[in-house]
Amino acid sequence: MDADERRRSILELARRTGAVDVGKLSADFGVAKETVRRDLRVLEEHGLVRRTHGGAYPVESAGFETTLAFRETMHVPEKSRIAAAAGELAGDAETVFIDEGFTPQLIAQALPRDRPLTVVTASLATAGVLATREHTTVLLLGGRLRAGTMATVGHWVTHMLAGFVIDLAFVGANGISREYGLTTPDPAVSEVKAQVLRVSRRRVFAGVHTKFGAASFCRFAGVPDFETIITDTGLPLSEAHRYSLLGPQVIRV
């Protein structure tokens, strides 16, 4: 197996499992750890993975995006803490947008139950979580359904959003970086997120630390467009400070 074949295999494994370990790759491929590290550096230079101490994880791109089912298995404790912190930011908001994805679904569960609330979402999973709540009205945005995320996209969605003024939006992304802002692989998803930002008074980004420093295909926002960023303590304090210098309050939980 030559270097290119090995790197393709490493990338395929990272995308299938969510992360790879240098030591295990070295043993599996019968090469030195430094060779694996060099492979990971090349993959990172091409924007395909992000290296960590002892390994790497895949970056979502135009050619690769994880499914909702896969996201429900990764970093669940961190996502639960993020969701709890996000729920506390609801304040007196009467209308809330909840994005597609597993972390937003957990945020929906953390929203206040004891007062009237209108939730706008493109996510079928989130709509299902909230549908039976006594004080919550759910507005499900209609459009083309993406099977991987079970959320709607398209001009129907953006047209509906254009008619709203939303108090608070919880928005996710496949990648967030100080250089490229917030990104997602699919142009149709990017259009929905961009429209949400245009019609929302307050905007909160919520996502695990693995999103940071990653850049996908379609940019829909800059870091300064958000008043708050909520992530986990896997994001170093020094890096959180760098993001806060761009405007948002950064909360690590």
DOGULUM-668010 format. One record per residue (C-alpha): z, x, y. Coordinates in steps of 0.001 Angstrom, whole numbers, plus 500000, padded with zeros to 6 digits. Layout:
Z,X,Y .
...
//
This chain:
500000,500000,500000 .
498960,501514,503325 .
500876,501150,506604 .
498925,498122,507846 .
499406,496240,504571 .
503110,497090,504548 .
503539,495859,508121 .
501739,492615,507317 .
504059,492146,504341 .
507126,492875,506463 .
505979,490358,509073 .
505295,487715,506426 .
508756,488261,504951 .
510423,488061,508368 .
508653,484801,509132 .
509538,483337,505750 .
513226,484310,505743 .
514069,484493,509446 .
515087,488176,509477 .
514591,491472,507642 .
516913,494390,506929 .
515834,498033,507170 .
517770,499122,504095 .
516407,496354,501895 .
512848,496887,503132 .
513156,500590,502411 .
514214,499868,498829 .
511674,497091,498256 .
508696,499102,499528 .
509863,502483,498231 .
509615,504195,501611 .
512077,505989,503872 .
514191,503992,506311 .
512596,505867,509200 .
509189,504653,507978 .
510458,501077,508055 .
511897,501596,511524 .
508527,502918,512664 .
506825,499840,511170 .
509236,497576,513038 .
508616,499449,516289 .
504877,498876,515894 .
505398,495181,515148 .
507675,494885,518175 .
505115,496598,520412 .
502638,493919,519322 .
505125,491168,520233 .
505531,490012,516633 .
509190,490857,516003 .
512322,491777,517922 .
514359,494643,516527 .
518104,494370,516027 .
520699,496856,514836 .
519613,497419,511241 .
516670,495053,511117 .
514442,492619,513000 .
513607,488947,513377 .
510209,487286,514021 .
509023,486156,517443 .
507338,482761,517568 .
503772,483053,518811 .
500461,481224,519038 .
499999,481871,515327 .
503538,481242,514129 .
506177,478632,514869 .
509196,477659,512797 .
509676,474074,511671 .
512594,471835,512560 .
513795,472011,508942 .
513909,475812,509133 .
515744,475791,512466 .
518441,473602,510935 .
519384,476508,508631 .
519558,479336,511178 .
522491,480271,513488 .
524102,476864,513010 .
527634,477855,514185 .
526201,479368,517369 .
524017,476331,518013 .
527000,474027,517500 .
529045,475937,520089 .
526145,475883,522531 .
525749,472124,522065 .
529443,471478,522686 .
529299,473482,525921 .
526136,471651,526988 .
527758,468275,526419 .
530483,469221,528881 .
527868,469684,531610 .
526737,466059,531483 .
529107,465201,534322 .
528169,461899,535947 .
524496,462048,534969 .
523103,458618,534181 .
519721,459770,532857 .
519333,462776,530570 .
516305,464418,528976 .
516796,465989,525535 .
514106,468396,524367 .
512688,468769,520854 .
514427,471111,518404 .
517653,471413,516447 .
519916,472705,519241 .
518881,469815,521529 .
519577,467436,518646 .
523119,468810,518478 .
523402,468467,522260 .
522484,464791,521919 .
525407,464338,519542 .
527722,465961,522115 .
526760,463631,524982 .
529386,461182,526310 .
529838,458061,524217 .
532178,456092,526478 .
529848,455210,529358 .
526315,453925,529923 .
523702,456641,529479 .
519910,456624,529289 .
518388,459413,527198 .
514698,460307,527409 .
513284,462349,524525 .
510086,463198,522672 .
512066,463994,519517 .
512187,461428,516725 .
515217,463196,515246 .
517155,462984,518508 .
516168,459361,519017 .
517498,458602,515529 .
520806,460345,516266 .
521372,458225,519379 .
519764,454919,518373 .
522947,453196,517179 .
525231,454251,520029 .
526678,451271,521842 .
526410,452593,525412 .
523252,454674,525074 .
519716,453546,525835 .
517010,455697,524235 .
513537,456029,525737 .
511236,457625,523155 .
508135,459214,524666 .
505009,458130,522811 .
502173,460477,521915 .
500752,462673,519168 .
503425,463574,516643 .
503791,467231,515680 .
504828,467284,512045 .
506665,470618,512198 .
509055,469567,514956 .
508885,465765,514631 .
508272,465441,518370 .
505495,463912,520461 .
503084,465677,522811 .
499945,464858,524759 .
498911,463136,527968 .
500749,459941,527009 .
504020,461876,527100 .
503360,463613,530399 .
502127,460357,531965 .
505339,458561,531004 .
507461,461417,532323 .
505623,461355,535657 .
507119,457925,536321 .
510745,459062,535956 .
513356,460822,538048 .
515807,462357,535563 .
519311,463473,536541 .
519739,466246,533963 .
517365,467936,531516 .
518388,470047,528533 .
515337,472187,527791 .
514692,474643,524973 .
512102,477390,524522 .
510771,479657,521809 .
511342,482645,524054 .
513027,483502,527348 .
512658,486772,529198 .
513303,488029,532706 .
509715,489228,532944 .
507765,486293,531491 .
510169,483384,531927 .
510343,480601,529343 .
507568,480327,526793 .
506433,478301,523804 .
503522,478752,521341 .
501796,475387,521808 .
500002,474493,525080 .
500684,470788,524538 .
504423,471430,524202 .
504303,473651,527272 .
502787,470812,529314 .
505574,468441,528300 .
508291,470923,529204 .
506661,471752,532550 .
506480,468052,533419 .
510142,467607,532499 .
511078,470325,534984 .
509027,468661,537701 .
510860,465338,537380 .
514417,466567,536754 .
517084,467175,539379 .
519172,469535,537240 .
517805,471792,534486 .
519773,473542,531759 .
518358,475957,529207 .
520234,476048,525895 .
519322,478510,523165 .
520684,481149,520807 .
520657,484850,521679 .
517600,485565,519505 .
515441,483718,522055 .
516183,486285,524757 .
513711,489037,525476 .
511048,487241,523422 .
507784,485953,524873 .
505459,483454,523237 .
501990,482238,524256 .
502460,479574,526956 .
504705,480027,529995 .
506151,476800,531394 .
509004,477953,533653 .
510733,480890,535263 .
514377,481800,534793 .
515209,480834,538438 .
514029,477256,537720 .
517311,476599,535868 .
520780,476080,537275 .
522485,476991,533992 .
521737,478968,530837 .
523905,478386,527775 .
523781,480798,524873 .
526096,482493,522374 .
528006,485758,522588 .
525262,487512,520629 .
523642,488027,524039 .
525356,491119,525508 .
527412,490515,528637 .
525364,493095,530539 .
522138,491257,529686 .
523671,487902,530624 .
524540,489404,534012 .
520912,490479,534529 .
519759,486900,533928 .
522425,485544,536286 .
521061,487764,539080 .
517879,485640,538916 .
519852,482516,539873 .
521274,480567,536927 .
524879,480513,535847 .
524972,482043,532364 .
527524,480646,529912 .
528204,482539,526657 .
530111,480666,523960 .
//
